[in-house]
Amino acid sequence: MALADSGGDVEALPITADEDVVRVRQLVRSRAVAAKLSLIDQTKLVTAASELARNTLVHGGGGRAEVSTVTNGRRNGIRVHFADDGPGIADLDLAMTDGYTSGTGMGLGLSGARRLVDEFDIDTGPGAGTRVTVTKWSR
């Protein structure tokens, strides 16, 4: 399905400190409200974004988040892209296993974040950093 940004409204935020995780959450929430996501879907997206922003900071050594409104012609959504230049994830299968935790964060892990959104894509490898893109669509 072809996707298009709605007016090139990508907003990028650095993730270098705990305060940046809060800023990412706030931006994602405001974008989700503007896109008319339900309160439940707003909460799911903000929770996933919080976990992924924390992972970017803690495991990736910091990075950035890019938040945009997207459309597929029938409905609007919010896409959040996280990127870091950290060590990458050595065992992605293990990291995506339900219940896996590194011992930090909210304990949701990548698998929990994946369950909270409609689309989840991850690109990582040892020494290659990590890029995660999530999308939540309006219902």
CORKA-V764693 format. One record per pair of residues at least 24 apart in sequence whose C-alpha atoms are under 6 Angstrom apart, sorted by the first residue. I is the first residue (numbers start at 1). GAP is how many residues later the second one is. D is the distance in Angstrom with one decimal. If there is no record, write none. Layout:
i & gap & d
I & GAP & D
I & GAP & D
//
This chain:
i & gap & d
3 & 69 & 5.0
4 & 66 & 5.8
4 & 67 & 5.7
5 & 65 & 4.5
6 & 63 & 5.9
6 & 64 & 5.4
9 & 59 & 5.7
10 & 57 & 5.5
10 & 58 & 4.5
11 & 55 & 5.5
11 & 56 & 5.3
12 & 53 & 5.6
12 & 54 & 4.2
13 & 51 & 5.6
13 & 52 & 5.3
14 & 50 & 4.3
15 & 47 & 5.2
15 & 48 & 5.1
15 & 49 & 5.0
16 & 46 & 4.7
21 & 32 & 5.6
25 & 25 & 5.9
37 & 101 & 4.9
44 & 72 & 5.2
48 & 65 & 4.5
60 & 24 & 5.4
60 & 26 & 4.1
61 & 25 & 5.8
76 & 61 & 6.0
76 & 62 & 5.7
77 & 59 & 5.4
77 & 60 & 4.1
77 & 61 & 5.6
78 & 57 & 5.6
78 & 58 & 5.5
79 & 55 & 5.6
79 & 56 & 4.3
80 & 53 & 5.7
80 & 54 & 5.4
81 & 51 & 5.7
81 & 52 & 4.2
82 & 49 & 5.5
82 & 50 & 5.2
83 & 47 & 5.8
83 & 48 & 4.4
84 & 45 & 5.4
84 & 46 & 5.5
85 & 44 & 4.1
86 & 43 & 4.5
87 & 39 & 5.8
87 & 40 & 4.6
87 & 42 & 5.4
88 & 36 & 5.4
88 & 37 & 4.9
88 & 38 & 4.7
88 & 39 & 5.4
88 & 40 & 5.4
88 & 41 & 4.2
88 & 42 & 5.2
89 & 35 & 5.9
89 & 36 & 5.3
89 & 37 & 5.7
90 & 35 & 5.9
90 & 36 & 5.0
//
